[in-house]
Amino acid sequence: MSDTDKVFAGSIPKIYDEYLVPMIFSVYAEDIARRVAARAPAVLLEIAAGTGAVTRAVAAALPRGIRYVATDLNEPMLAVAAQRQADDDRISWRQADAMALPFGDVEFDVVCCQFGAMFFPDRVKAYGEVKRVLKPEGTFVFNVWDRIEDNVLTHEVTIALERLFPDDPPRFMVRTPHGYYDKSVIRTDLERAGFRDISIETRPEISRAPSPEYVARALCQGTPLRSEIEARDASKLQATTDSVAETIRTRYGSGALEGKIQAVVIEARP
Ligand SMILES: C[S@@+](CC[C@H](N)C(=O)[O-])C[C@H]1O[C@@H](n2cnc3c(N)ncnc32)[C@H](O)[C@@H]1O
């Protein structure tokens, strides 16, 4: 993993929340919320909460009286989340690295995490932390993106960038968000961390966007791909984004578009 892969800061959090969350994250947040609500937790923890896509969906599905701690490595992501849910006194926000959770043992009924595990350099350590803070009858609910070929708009953007930077293509999307999807590897990592009751399923969905420009801005400017493009030529971020949009327009037309997305969803108990 490159150093910039885990940095969601600067202009990224706002664009991420406005563009990327509606395009590819909200639909899976609803799925996580259904799974969490089915467990009726009284105390729950979210890790890698980002700008709160899951936090909003889960909070809407749970009653008053619960306690919900939402955490992320990057404060600027949590700041967007906290601002959007400022009046929900069930939720507390806290900066935390998934590999060193600042909580006591057996505190939580449920731990949830959406599209965060791919960013953890040591996943067995992070899963071990989740197991430590979970109650013995608790559940860990999380998801990861499937391979990039099953996430077609992200794949289109990656191919367009390969053509624009043939000598040194930005590979963030392949390397990190779409770099951890092998079910047997995920199962083994969870077992090494002490989980025993593990279910893993593939979940296809459809992502929708109003225009090719929207897709290009979401992915080139609202993710750490932005840092990779800027590292090649900071002055060309907008021109690169426009060029990616043009490639998508050629394939999909200039109006609204949609494409398959696919995730792997996991529920694990100690
Ligand atoms: C793709 S975003 C997902 C955010 C959110 N769960 C969502 O569904 O929109 C990945 C998140 O992982 C966070 N992250 C990266 N490394 C982390 C770590 N070691 N511990 C906790 N969070 C981390 C990033 O800050 C970012 O918010």
The ligand as a Gaussian input file, in Angstrom:
#p B3LYP/6-31G(d) Opt

LIG

0 1
 C      -13.602000       3.835000       1.444000
 S      -13.655000       4.706000       2.935000
 C      -15.122000       4.014000       3.693000
 C      -15.784000       5.001000       4.624000
 C      -17.186000       4.647000       5.094000
 N      -17.200000       3.420000       5.842000
 C      -18.172000       4.587000       3.960000
 O      -18.833000       3.554000       3.797000
 O      -18.323000       5.569000       3.232000
 C      -12.341000       4.000000       3.851000
 C      -12.147000       4.637000       5.214000
 O      -11.155000       3.899000       5.935000
 C      -10.491000       4.818000       6.785000
 N       -9.250000       4.185000       7.237000
 C       -8.118000       3.967000       6.531000
 N       -7.212000       3.337000       7.287000
 C       -7.785000       3.145000       8.511000
 C       -7.345000       2.568000       9.743000
 N       -6.122000       2.030000       9.874000
 N       -8.203000       2.565000      10.795000
 C       -9.433000       3.112000      10.688000
 N       -9.897000       3.680000       9.555000
 C       -9.087000       3.696000       8.480000
 C      -10.330000       6.040000       5.895000
 O      -10.079000       7.195000       6.641000
 C      -11.684000       6.085000       5.184000
 O      -12.594000       6.905000       5.860000

